[in-house]
Amino acid sequence: MALVSGVIHFLIVGVPFIKAGGGGEGLLYIVIVDFPLFWLVNSLHPAALYNSLAFNFWLFPVTGTIMYAALGYLLGLLLRRIGRET
């Protein structure tokens, strides 16, 4: 489950973000998909999102993929635990 969710995130967010060069209004959906990351960085250091393209390349494709892989892992554990109890 972790691999599937990580790959899906990378295909939906990472590849278009890298192809677009990290800029443009067409990538607004990335903020919606990666809202927890956007919110965290915007609360801690808002200037990082707007001044550093290299930081954005690291944040959304890489860290977002890791975040969704971790969520997929936790979801897989939960489903496995529910399956054992029934």
Secondary structure as GFF3:
##gff-version 3
##sequence-region A 1 86
A	DSSP	alpha_helix	2	9	.	.	.	ID=ss1
A	DSSP	pi_helix	10	14	.	.	.	ID=ss2
A	DSSP	alpha_helix	15	19	.	.	.	ID=ss3
A	DSSP	three_ten_helix	25	27	.	.	.	ID=ss4
A	DSSP	alpha_helix	28	33	.	.	.	ID=ss5
A	DSSP	alpha_helix	35	44	.	.	.	ID=ss6
A	DSSP	alpha_helix	47	51	.	.	.	ID=ss7
A	DSSP	alpha_helix	53	57	.	.	.	ID=ss8
A	DSSP	pi_helix	58	63	.	.	.	ID=ss9
A	DSSP	alpha_helix	64	85	.	.	.	ID=ss10
###
